[in-house]
Amino acid sequence: MRPGDTVFPKLIDRIDMTYNYELKSPSPLRQVSTEVEISAVIEAPKLWSKKFPLFQAKEDGAFSANFSLDLAGYQKSLDAIRTETGASADSYNFSIVAEVRAVARTDAGPINEAYSQTLSTTLGGSSLEWSELTQSKPGSVKTTRVVPNAARYLGLSVSGARTMSVVFAAVFLALFASSVVLYLKVKPIRLSETDKMALEIGKKYRERITEAVSQTPSYGEKIISLLSIEDLLKVADELGKPIIHQSYKASGERHDYYILDAGTRYQYALGADVLSS
C-alpha cells in the first residue's frame, strides 16, 4: 500500500501490516536495545477515545513488527460506543500509533532516543486514505571534551585559579544547601486508594473499557448501582455493550463505570463520597 491509496472498509475485513524500524549511525552501534508498542486509536474529538493494542515487544536493534487491523471489529466497536453514549460526531479519527524507545552505545557517546510515528485517517465513511507511510527523525550525540592547558592552570594564573576555587566552593555549598532544603520541602506524590483501584481496573480490563473525554449527561436516567466491576462486566456481556469510564477530578476523587441501555444506567462507582452514601 502506498500513500494516497484508498481502502474501502466495507469490502475488506482485515488489513495485514508490517512496521519496520532501524536505528542508523555513522559510528558503529553497540548494545542496541529497542522497546516498541503499536496501538490503534479510535477517537471522537472532545467526546471519547478507545485504544486497541496491536503489538508490544523488546527487540535488539532493527526489527519488523507484523500486526493486523480488524476493520470489521473496529467498525462494530464504533457503532456500539455511538449507541451507548448517544453522542454522534461529524467524523471519527482512526490512527495507528507506534512508540519506540531505542538505547545504544557508540564511540561518540550513548544514545537514548524516543521515536513516535502516527498514521491517521477517518473512520465511519465509505473509504480510508492513509497519510505518509515513511518517516525518519535525525539526531545527534553531544559530548564534552576537556583539553588541558600545559602553560596555565585551567587557563588561569595561579592566583586566579585560587580565587576561582574559593568562588566555586562557595557556590557549591550554596547549591548543596538549597538542594537539601528543597528535598525536605518536596514530598513525593502518592496516589489515593481510589485512583489505585481505578488504575488496576484500567490495566485489567482496558480492552473492555472506553474512556469518556467529556462528562456524559445523565438526565432522566434510571440508575442501577452494582457492587463490583465484575457485576458490570456480566451486564456488558449480556447486553453486548462496552463499559464507559468517567472520572471527576474537579469534584474530588471519583470514578464511574457505566452502561447505558434504553434509559437505564447500570453503574459501578469508585470514590469516598459514593462508597459512604
CYANA upper distance limits for C-alpha pairs under 8 A (distance plus 0.5 A):
  1 MET  CA      5 ASP  CA      6.95
  2 ARG  CA    133 LEU  CA      7.75
  3 PRO  CA    129 GLU  CA      8.37
  3 PRO  CA    130 TRP  CA      6.48
  3 PRO  CA    131 SER  CA      6.23
  3 PRO  CA    132 GLU  CA      5.81
  3 PRO  CA    133 LEU  CA      6.66
  4 GLY  CA    129 GLU  CA      6.42
  4 GLY  CA    130 TRP  CA      6.56
  4 GLY  CA    131 SER  CA      7.18
  4 GLY  CA    132 GLU  CA      8.48
  5 ASP  CA    129 GLU  CA      6.54
  5 ASP  CA    130 TRP  CA      7.45
  6 THR  CA    127 SER  CA      6.94
  6 THR  CA    128 LEU  CA      6.16
  6 THR  CA    129 GLU  CA      5.29
  6 THR  CA    130 TRP  CA      7.99
  7 VAL  CA     12 ILE  CA      8.38
  7 VAL  CA    127 SER  CA      6.01
  7 VAL  CA    128 LEU  CA      5.41
  7 VAL  CA    129 GLU  CA      6.85
  8 PHE  CA     12 ILE  CA      7.02
  8 PHE  CA    126 SER  CA      6.70
  8 PHE  CA    127 SER  CA      4.97
  8 PHE  CA    128 LEU  CA      6.73
  9 PRO  CA     13 ASP  CA      7.20
  9 PRO  CA     71 LEU  CA      7.00
  9 PRO  CA     72 ALA  CA      8.08
  9 PRO  CA    126 SER  CA      7.39
  9 PRO  CA    127 SER  CA      6.65
  9 PRO  CA    128 LEU  CA      7.56
 10 LYS  CA    126 SER  CA      7.74
 12 ILE  CA     71 LEU  CA      7.83
 12 ILE  CA     72 ALA  CA      8.40
 13 ASP  CA     70 ASP  CA      6.83
 13 ASP  CA     71 LEU  CA      5.80
 13 ASP  CA     72 ALA  CA      5.53
 14 ARG  CA     68 SER  CA      7.10
 14 ARG  CA     69 LEU  CA      5.94
 14 ARG  CA     70 ASP  CA      5.29
 14 ARG  CA     71 LEU  CA      5.95
 14 ARG  CA     72 ALA  CA      7.57
 15 ILE  CA     68 SER  CA      6.05
 15 ILE  CA     69 LEU  CA      5.52
 15 ILE  CA     70 ASP  CA      7.37
 15 ILE  CA     71 LEU  CA      7.90
 16 ASP  CA     66 ASN  CA      7.90
 16 ASP  CA     67 PHE  CA      6.51
 16 ASP  CA     68 SER  CA      4.88
 16 ASP  CA     69 LEU  CA      6.89
 17 MET  CA     66 ASN  CA      6.38
 17 MET  CA     67 PHE  CA      6.02
 17 MET  CA     68 SER  CA      6.33
 17 MET  CA     69 LEU  CA      8.01
 18 THR  CA     64 SER  CA      6.91
 18 THR  CA     65 ALA  CA      5.94
 18 THR  CA     66 ASN  CA      4.99
 18 THR  CA     67 PHE  CA      6.91
 19 TYR  CA     64 SER  CA      6.03
 19 TYR  CA     65 ALA  CA      5.50
 19 TYR  CA     66 ASN  CA      7.03
 20 ASN  CA     62 ALA  CA      8.13
 20 ASN  CA     63 PHE  CA      6.48
 20 ASN  CA     64 SER  CA      4.98
 20 ASN  CA     65 ALA  CA      6.98
 21 TYR  CA     62 ALA  CA      6.01
 21 TYR  CA     63 PHE  CA      6.11
 21 TYR  CA     64 SER  CA      7.02
 22 GLU  CA     61 GLY  CA      7.40
 22 GLU  CA     62 ALA  CA      4.83
 22 GLU  CA     63 PHE  CA      7.29
 23 LEU  CA     61 GLY  CA      7.49
 23 LEU  CA     62 ALA  CA      6.95
 23 LEU  CA    102 ALA  CA      8.27
 25 SER  CA     29 LEU  CA      7.41
 27 SER  CA    106 THR  CA      6.59
 27 SER  CA    107 ASP  CA      6.99
 27 SER  CA    108 ALA  CA      7.79
 28 PRO  CA    106 THR  CA      6.49
 28 PRO  CA    107 ASP  CA      7.75
 29 LEU  CA    104 ALA  CA      6.89
 29 LEU  CA    105 ARG  CA      6.39
 29 LEU  CA    106 THR  CA      5.73
 30 ARG  CA    104 ALA  CA      6.36
 30 ARG  CA    105 ARG  CA      5.59
 30 ARG  CA    106 THR  CA      6.73
 31 GLN  CA    103 VAL  CA      8.25
 31 GLN  CA    104 ALA  CA      5.87
 31 GLN  CA    105 ARG  CA      6.63
 32 VAL  CA     60 ASP  CA      6.20
 32 VAL  CA     61 GLY  CA      5.65
 32 VAL  CA    102 ALA  CA      7.72
 32 VAL  CA    103 VAL  CA      6.21
 32 VAL  CA    104 ALA  CA      4.82
 32 VAL  CA    105 ARG  CA      7.57
 33 SER  CA     58 LYS  CA      7.85
 33 SER  CA     59 GLU  CA      6.51
 33 SER  CA     60 ASP  CA      5.21
 33 SER  CA     61 GLY  CA      6.21
 33 SER  CA    102 ALA  CA      6.32
 33 SER  CA    103 VAL  CA      5.71
 33 SER  CA    104 ALA  CA      6.89
 34 THR  CA     58 LYS  CA      6.24
 34 THR  CA     59 GLU  CA      5.61
 34 THR  CA     60 ASP  CA      6.50
 34 THR  CA     61 GLY  CA      6.74
 34 THR  CA    100 VAL  CA      7.21
 34 THR  CA    101 ARG  CA      6.00
 34 THR  CA    102 ALA  CA      4.89
 34 THR  CA    103 VAL  CA      6.80
 35 GLU  CA     56 GLN  CA      8.23
 35 GLU  CA     57 ALA  CA      6.53
 35 GLU  CA     58 LYS  CA      4.97
 35 GLU  CA     59 GLU  CA      6.74
 35 GLU  CA    100 VAL  CA      6.09
 35 GLU  CA    101 ARG  CA      5.70
 35 GLU  CA    102 ALA  CA      7.16
 36 VAL  CA     55 PHE  CA      8.15
 36 VAL  CA     56 GLN  CA      6.10
 36 VAL  CA     57 ALA  CA      6.11
 36 VAL  CA     58 LYS  CA      6.88
 36 VAL  CA     59 GLU  CA      8.32
 36 VAL  CA     98 ALA  CA      7.57
 36 VAL  CA     99 GLU  CA      6.18
 36 VAL  CA    100 VAL  CA      5.00
 36 VAL  CA    101 ARG  CA      7.15
 37 GLU  CA     53 PRO  CA      8.45
 37 GLU  CA     54 LEU  CA      8.25
 37 GLU  CA     55 PHE  CA      6.18
 37 GLU  CA     56 GLN  CA      4.87
 37 GLU  CA     57 ALA  CA      7.29
 37 GLU  CA     98 ALA  CA      6.37
 37 GLU  CA     99 GLU  CA      5.81
 37 GLU  CA    100 VAL  CA      7.16
 38 ILE  CA     53 PRO  CA      6.99
 38 ILE  CA     54 LEU  CA      5.91
 38 ILE  CA     55 PHE  CA      5.46
 38 ILE  CA     56 GLN  CA      6.83
 38 ILE  CA     96 ILE  CA      7.60
 38 ILE  CA     97 VAL  CA      6.13
 38 ILE  CA     98 ALA  CA      4.91
 38 ILE  CA     99 GLU  CA      6.88
 39 SER  CA     51 LYS  CA      7.13
 39 SER  CA     52 PHE  CA      6.06
 39 SER  CA     53 PRO  CA      4.97
 39 SER  CA     54 LEU  CA      5.45
 39 SER  CA     55 PHE  CA      7.36
 39 SER  CA     96 ILE  CA      6.29
 39 SER  CA     97 VAL  CA      5.87
 39 SER  CA     98 ALA  CA      7.17
 40 ALA  CA     51 LYS  CA      6.34
 40 ALA  CA     52 PHE  CA      5.50
 40 ALA  CA     53 PRO  CA      6.91
 40 ALA  CA     54 LEU  CA      7.23
 40 ALA  CA     94 PHE  CA      7.74
 40 ALA  CA     95 SER  CA      6.20
 40 ALA  CA     96 ILE  CA      5.06
 40 ALA  CA     97 VAL  CA      6.83
 41 VAL  CA     49 SER  CA      7.44
 41 VAL  CA     50 LYS  CA      6.14
 41 VAL  CA     51 LYS  CA      5.02
 41 VAL  CA     52 PHE  CA      6.68
 41 VAL  CA     93 ASN  CA      8.33
 41 VAL  CA     94 PHE  CA      6.27
 41 VAL  CA     95 SER  CA      5.70
 41 VAL  CA     96 ILE  CA      6.91
 41 VAL  CA     97 VAL  CA      8.05
 42 ILE  CA     49 SER  CA      6.17
 42 ILE  CA     50 LYS  CA      5.72
 42 ILE  CA     51 LYS  CA      7.07
 42 ILE  CA     78 LEU  CA      8.34
 42 ILE  CA     92 TYR  CA      7.27
 42 ILE  CA     93 ASN  CA      6.21
 42 ILE  CA     94 PHE  CA      5.23
 42 ILE  CA     95 SER  CA      7.15
 42 ILE  CA    123 LEU  CA      8.41
 43 GLU  CA     47 LEU  CA      8.26
 43 GLU  CA     48 TRP  CA      6.34
 43 GLU  CA     49 SER  CA      4.63
 43 GLU  CA     50 LYS  CA      6.80
 43 GLU  CA     92 TYR  CA      6.15
 43 GLU  CA     93 ASN  CA      5.61
 43 GLU  CA     94 PHE  CA      7.13
 44 ALA  CA     48 TRP  CA      5.84
 44 ALA  CA     49 SER  CA      6.70
 44 ALA  CA     89 ALA  CA      6.66
 44 ALA  CA     91 SER  CA      7.57
 44 ALA  CA     92 TYR  CA      5.50
 44 ALA  CA     93 ASN  CA      6.98
 45 PRO  CA     49 SER  CA      8.45
 45 PRO  CA     89 ALA  CA      8.09
 45 PRO  CA     92 TYR  CA      7.76
 45 PRO  CA     93 ASN  CA      8.07
 46 LYS  CA    213 VAL  CA      6.46
 46 LYS  CA    214 SER  CA      7.02
 47 LEU  CA     87 ALA  CA      8.30
 47 LEU  CA    212 ALA  CA      6.72
 47 LEU  CA    213 VAL  CA      5.41
 47 LEU  CA    214 SER  CA      5.89
 48 TRP  CA    210 THR  CA      7.84
 48 TRP  CA    211 GLU  CA      6.32
 48 TRP  CA    212 ALA  CA      4.96
 48 TRP  CA    213 VAL  CA      5.10
 48 TRP  CA    214 SER  CA      7.61
 49 SER  CA    210 THR  CA      7.14
 49 SER  CA    211 GLU  CA      6.32
 49 SER  CA    212 ALA  CA      7.33
 49 SER  CA    213 VAL  CA      7.54
 50 LYS  CA    209 ILE  CA      8.42
 50 LYS  CA    210 THR  CA      5.86
 50 LYS  CA    211 GLU  CA      6.98
 51 LYS  CA    207 GLU  CA      8.11
 52 PHE  CA    207 GLU  CA      7.25
 54 LEU  CA     67 PHE  CA      6.71
 54 LEU  CA     68 SER  CA      7.84
 55 PHE  CA     65 ALA  CA      7.70
 55 PHE  CA     66 ASN  CA      8.30
 55 PHE  CA     67 PHE  CA      7.09
 59 GLU  CA     63 PHE  CA      7.27
 70 ASP  CA     74 TYR  CA      6.67
 71 LEU  CA     75 GLN  CA      6.66
 72 ALA  CA     76 LYS  CA      6.72
 73 GLY  CA     77 SER  CA      6.69
 74 TYR  CA     78 LEU  CA      6.59
 75 GLN  CA     79 ASP  CA      6.69
 75 GLN  CA    123 LEU  CA      8.30
 75 GLN  CA    124 GLY  CA      7.66
 76 LYS  CA     80 ALA  CA      6.72
 77 SER  CA     81 ILE  CA      6.62
 77 SER  CA    242 PRO  CA      8.47
 78 LEU  CA     82 ARG  CA      6.54
 79 ASP  CA     83 THR  CA      6.66
 80 ALA  CA     84 GLU  CA      6.47
 80 ALA  CA    241 LYS  CA      6.61
 80 ALA  CA    242 PRO  CA      7.43
 81 ILE  CA     85 THR  CA      6.48
 81 ILE  CA    210 THR  CA      8.45
 81 ILE  CA    241 LYS  CA      8.07
 81 ILE  CA    242 PRO  CA      7.13
 82 ARG  CA     86 GLY  CA      6.20
 82 ARG  CA     87 ALA  CA      6.48
 82 ARG  CA     88 SER  CA      6.73
 83 THR  CA     87 ALA  CA      8.21
 84 GLU  CA    241 LYS  CA      7.50
 84 GLU  CA    242 PRO  CA      7.95
 84 GLU  CA    259 ILE  CA      7.49
 84 GLU  CA    260 LEU  CA      6.05
 84 GLU  CA    261 ASP  CA      7.59
 85 THR  CA    216 THR  CA      7.92
 85 THR  CA    260 LEU  CA      7.62
 91 SER  CA    122 THR  CA      7.12
 91 SER  CA    123 LEU  CA      7.58
 91 SER  CA    124 GLY  CA      7.56
 92 TYR  CA    122 THR  CA      6.00
 92 TYR  CA    123 LEU  CA      5.79
 92 TYR  CA    124 GLY  CA      7.11
 93 ASN  CA    120 SER  CA      7.58
 93 ASN  CA    121 THR  CA      6.60
 93 ASN  CA    122 THR  CA      5.14
 93 ASN  CA    123 LEU  CA      6.59
 94 PHE  CA    120 SER  CA      6.32
 94 PHE  CA    121 THR  CA      5.80
 94 PHE  CA    122 THR  CA      5.74
 94 PHE  CA    123 LEU  CA      6.20
 95 SER  CA    118 THR  CA      6.97
 95 SER  CA    119 LEU  CA      5.91
 95 SER  CA    120 SER  CA      4.84
 95 SER  CA    121 THR  CA      6.82
 96 ILE  CA    118 THR  CA      6.09
 96 ILE  CA    119 LEU  CA      5.62
 96 ILE  CA    120 SER  CA      7.08
 97 VAL  CA    116 SER  CA      7.76
 97 VAL  CA    117 GLN  CA      6.40
 97 VAL  CA    118 THR  CA      5.02
 97 VAL  CA    119 LEU  CA      7.12
 98 ALA  CA    116 SER  CA      6.14
 98 ALA  CA    117 GLN  CA      5.74
 98 ALA  CA    118 THR  CA      6.88
 99 GLU  CA    114 ALA  CA      7.99
 99 GLU  CA    115 TYR  CA      6.49
 99 GLU  CA    116 SER  CA      5.14
 99 GLU  CA    117 GLN  CA      7.27
100 VAL  CA    114 ALA  CA      6.33
100 VAL  CA    115 TYR  CA      5.53
100 VAL  CA    116 SER  CA      6.72
101 ARG  CA    112 ASN  CA      7.83
101 ARG  CA    113 GLU  CA      6.32
101 ARG  CA    114 ALA  CA      5.03
101 ARG  CA    115 TYR  CA      6.75
102 ALA  CA    111 ILE  CA      7.93
102 ALA  CA    112 ASN  CA      6.32
102 ALA  CA    113 GLU  CA      5.79
102 ALA  CA    114 ALA  CA      6.91
102 ALA  CA    115 TYR  CA      8.39
103 VAL  CA    110 PRO  CA      8.15
103 VAL  CA    111 ILE  CA      5.93
103 VAL  CA    112 ASN  CA      5.07
103 VAL  CA    113 GLU  CA      7.06
104 ALA  CA    110 PRO  CA      6.49
104 ALA  CA    111 ILE  CA      5.53
104 ALA  CA    112 ASN  CA      7.22
105 ARG  CA    109 GLY  CA      6.66
105 ARG  CA    110 PRO  CA      4.91
105 ARG  CA    111 ILE  CA      6.41
106 THR  CA    110 PRO  CA      6.40
106 THR  CA    111 ILE  CA      7.98
108 ALA  CA    141 VAL  CA      7.06
108 ALA  CA    142 LYS  CA      8.32
108 ALA  CA    143 THR  CA      7.55
109 GLY  CA    141 VAL  CA      6.72
109 GLY  CA    142 LYS  CA      7.88
109 GLY  CA    143 THR  CA      7.18
110 PRO  CA    141 VAL  CA      7.75
111 ILE  CA    141 VAL  CA      7.41
115 TYR  CA    137 LYS  CA      8.15
117 GLN  CA    135 GLN  CA      7.80
119 LEU  CA    130 TRP  CA      7.13
119 LEU  CA    131 SER  CA      6.59
119 LEU  CA    132 GLU  CA      7.74
119 LEU  CA    133 LEU  CA      7.46
120 SER  CA    130 TRP  CA      6.76
120 SER  CA    131 SER  CA      6.75
121 THR  CA    128 LEU  CA      6.81
121 THR  CA    129 GLU  CA      6.52
121 THR  CA    130 TRP  CA      6.16
121 THR  CA    131 SER  CA      7.64
122 THR  CA    128 LEU  CA      6.99
122 THR  CA    129 GLU  CA      8.36
123 LEU  CA    127 SER  CA      8.44
123 LEU  CA    128 LEU  CA      7.47
148 PRO  CA    154 LEU  CA      7.33
149 ASN  CA    153 TYR  CA      7.04
149 ASN  CA    154 LEU  CA      6.61
149 ASN  CA    155 GLY  CA      6.62
151 ALA  CA    155 GLY  CA      8.38
152 ARG  CA    156 LEU  CA      6.12
152 ARG  CA    157 SER  CA      6.51
152 ARG  CA    158 VAL  CA      8.32
153 TYR  CA    157 SER  CA      6.84
153 TYR  CA    158 VAL  CA      7.25
153 TYR  CA    161 ALA  CA      7.30
154 LEU  CA    161 ALA  CA      7.99
156 LEU  CA    160 GLY  CA      6.11
156 LEU  CA    161 ALA  CA      6.12
157 SER  CA    161 ALA  CA      6.49
158 VAL  CA    162 ARG  CA      6.76
159 SER  CA    163 THR  CA      6.80
160 GLY  CA    164 MET  CA      6.66
161 ALA  CA    165 SER  CA      6.58
162 ARG  CA    166 VAL  CA      6.95
163 THR  CA    167 VAL  CA      6.90
164 MET  CA    168 PHE  CA      6.51
165 SER  CA    169 ALA  CA      6.56
166 VAL  CA    170 ALA  CA      6.77
167 VAL  CA    171 VAL  CA      6.71
168 PHE  CA    172 PHE  CA      6.48
169 ALA  CA    173 LEU  CA      6.71
170 ALA  CA    174 ALA  CA      6.74
171 VAL  CA    175 LEU  CA      6.64
172 PHE  CA    176 PHE  CA      6.50
173 LEU  CA    177 ALA  CA      6.62
174 ALA  CA    178 SER  CA      6.70
175 LEU  CA    179 SER  CA      6.59
176 PHE  CA    180 VAL  CA      6.78
177 ALA  CA    181 VAL  CA      6.83
178 SER  CA    182 LEU  CA      6.58
179 SER  CA    183 TYR  CA      6.52
180 VAL  CA    184 LEU  CA      6.80
181 VAL  CA    185 LYS  CA      6.77
182 LEU  CA    186 VAL  CA      6.53
183 TYR  CA    187 LYS  CA      8.23
191 LEU  CA    195 ASP  CA      6.50
191 LEU  CA    196 LYS  CA      6.73
192 SER  CA    196 LYS  CA      6.69
193 GLU  CA    197 MET  CA      6.68
194 THR  CA    198 ALA  CA      6.75
194 THR  CA    253 GLU  CA      7.30
194 THR  CA    254 ARG  CA      7.76
194 THR  CA    255 HIS  CA      8.46
194 THR  CA    270 LEU  CA      6.83
194 THR  CA    271 GLY  CA      6.32
194 THR  CA    272 ALA  CA      8.19
195 ASP  CA    199 LEU  CA      6.51
195 ASP  CA    253 GLU  CA      7.85
196 LYS  CA    200 GLU  CA      6.74
197 MET  CA    201 ILE  CA      6.74
198 ALA  CA    202 GLY  CA      6.63
198 ALA  CA    255 HIS  CA      7.51
198 ALA  CA    270 LEU  CA      8.09
199 LEU  CA    203 LYS  CA      6.78
200 GLU  CA    204 LYS  CA      6.61
201 ILE  CA    205 TYR  CA      6.40
201 ILE  CA    206 ARG  CA      8.10
201 ILE  CA    229 ILE  CA      8.50
202 GLY  CA    206 ARG  CA      5.50
202 GLY  CA    209 ILE  CA      7.88
205 TYR  CA    209 ILE  CA      6.86
206 ARG  CA    210 THR  CA      8.29
208 ARG  CA    242 PRO  CA      6.61
208 ARG  CA    243 ILE  CA      6.87
209 ILE  CA    242 PRO  CA      6.75
209 ILE  CA    243 ILE  CA      5.37
209 ILE  CA    244 ILE  CA      6.34
209 ILE  CA    245 HIS  CA      7.06
210 THR  CA    242 PRO  CA      7.38
210 THR  CA    243 ILE  CA      6.58
210 THR  CA    244 ILE  CA      5.44
210 THR  CA    245 HIS  CA      6.57
211 GLU  CA    244 ILE  CA      6.52
211 GLU  CA    245 HIS  CA      5.54
211 GLU  CA    246 GLN  CA      7.14
212 ALA  CA    216 THR  CA      8.16
212 ALA  CA    244 ILE  CA      6.95
212 ALA  CA    245 HIS  CA      6.39
212 ALA  CA    246 GLN  CA      5.97
213 VAL  CA    246 GLN  CA      8.26
214 SER  CA    246 GLN  CA      8.46
215 GLN  CA    246 GLN  CA      7.39
220 GLY  CA    263 GLY  CA      7.95
221 GLU  CA    263 GLY  CA      5.61
221 GLU  CA    264 THR  CA      6.00
221 GLU  CA    265 ARG  CA      6.72
222 LYS  CA    263 GLY  CA      6.85
222 LYS  CA    264 THR  CA      5.18
222 LYS  CA    265 ARG  CA      6.32
223 ILE  CA    264 THR  CA      6.51
223 ILE  CA    265 ARG  CA      5.17
223 ILE  CA    266 TYR  CA      6.52
223 ILE  CA    267 GLN  CA      7.38
224 ILE  CA    264 THR  CA      7.84
224 ILE  CA    265 ARG  CA      6.56
224 ILE  CA    266 TYR  CA      5.36
224 ILE  CA    267 GLN  CA      6.55
225 SER  CA    266 TYR  CA      6.62
225 SER  CA    267 GLN  CA      5.42
225 SER  CA    268 TYR  CA      6.33
225 SER  CA    269 ALA  CA      8.23
226 LEU  CA    231 ASP  CA      6.94
226 LEU  CA    232 LEU  CA      7.16
226 LEU  CA    266 TYR  CA      7.58
226 LEU  CA    267 GLN  CA      6.36
226 LEU  CA    268 TYR  CA      5.59
227 LEU  CA    231 ASP  CA      7.40
227 LEU  CA    268 TYR  CA      6.97
228 SER  CA    232 LEU  CA      7.21
228 SER  CA    268 TYR  CA      6.73
229 ILE  CA    233 LEU  CA      6.73
229 ILE  CA    257 TYR  CA      8.25
229 ILE  CA    268 TYR  CA      6.67
230 GLU  CA    234 LYS  CA      6.91
231 ASP  CA    235 VAL  CA      7.07
232 LEU  CA    236 ALA  CA      6.71
232 LEU  CA    243 ILE  CA      8.49
232 LEU  CA    258 TYR  CA      7.96
232 LEU  CA    259 ILE  CA      8.44
232 LEU  CA    266 TYR  CA      7.67
232 LEU  CA    267 GLN  CA      7.55
232 LEU  CA    268 TYR  CA      7.24
233 LEU  CA    237 ASP  CA      6.69
233 LEU  CA    243 ILE  CA      8.23
234 LYS  CA    238 GLU  CA      6.77
235 VAL  CA    239 LEU  CA      6.60
235 VAL  CA    266 TYR  CA      8.44
236 ALA  CA    240 GLY  CA      6.03
236 ALA  CA    241 LYS  CA      5.66
236 ALA  CA    242 PRO  CA      6.70
236 ALA  CA    243 ILE  CA      7.29
236 ALA  CA    259 ILE  CA      7.56
237 ASP  CA    241 LYS  CA      7.47
241 LYS  CA    259 ILE  CA      7.64
242 PRO  CA    259 ILE  CA      7.46
243 ILE  CA    257 TYR  CA      6.90
243 ILE  CA    258 TYR  CA      6.18
243 ILE  CA    259 ILE  CA      5.97
244 ILE  CA    257 TYR  CA      6.08
244 ILE  CA    258 TYR  CA      5.89
244 ILE  CA    259 ILE  CA      6.89
245 HIS  CA    255 HIS  CA      7.61
245 HIS  CA    256 ASP  CA      6.28
245 HIS  CA    257 TYR  CA      5.14
245 HIS  CA    258 TYR  CA      7.27
246 GLN  CA    255 HIS  CA      6.36
246 GLN  CA    256 ASP  CA      5.66
246 GLN  CA    257 TYR  CA      7.00
247 SER  CA    253 GLU  CA      8.43
247 SER  CA    254 ARG  CA      6.42
247 SER  CA    255 HIS  CA      4.96
247 SER  CA    256 ASP  CA      6.78
248 TYR  CA    252 GLY  CA      6.93
248 TYR  CA    253 GLU  CA      7.07
248 TYR  CA    254 ARG  CA      5.93
248 TYR  CA    255 HIS  CA      6.89
249 LYS  CA    253 GLU  CA      6.29
249 LYS  CA    254 ARG  CA      7.42
253 GLU  CA    271 GLY  CA      6.13
253 GLU  CA    272 ALA  CA      7.75
254 ARG  CA    269 ALA  CA      7.79
254 ARG  CA    270 LEU  CA      5.99
254 ARG  CA    271 GLY  CA      4.80
254 ARG  CA    272 ALA  CA      7.91
254 ARG  CA    273 ASP  CA      8.33
254 ARG  CA    274 VAL  CA      8.19
255 HIS  CA    269 ALA  CA      6.29
255 HIS  CA    270 LEU  CA      5.44
255 HIS  CA    271 GLY  CA      6.91
256 ASP  CA    267 GLN  CA      7.33
256 ASP  CA    268 TYR  CA      6.56
256 ASP  CA    269 ALA  CA      4.96
256 ASP  CA    270 LEU  CA      6.77
257 TYR  CA    267 GLN  CA      6.13
257 TYR  CA    268 TYR  CA      5.67
257 TYR  CA    269 ALA  CA      6.60
258 TYR  CA    265 ARG  CA      6.91
258 TYR  CA    266 TYR  CA      5.84
258 TYR  CA    267 GLN  CA      4.68
258 TYR  CA    268 TYR  CA      6.75
259 ILE  CA    265 ARG  CA      6.17
259 ILE  CA    266 TYR  CA      5.64
259 ILE  CA    267 GLN  CA      7.08
260 LEU  CA    264 THR  CA      6.25
260 LEU  CA    265 ARG  CA      5.22
260 LEU  CA    266 TYR  CA      7.04
261 ASP  CA    265 ARG  CA      7.02
269 ALA  CA    274 VAL  CA      7.13
269 ALA  CA    275 LEU  CA      8.23
270 LEU  CA    274 VAL  CA      7.04
270 LEU  CA    275 LEU  CA      7.31
271 GLY  CA    275 LEU  CA      6.46
272 ALA  CA    276 SER  CA      6.52
273 ASP  CA    277 SER  CA      6.88
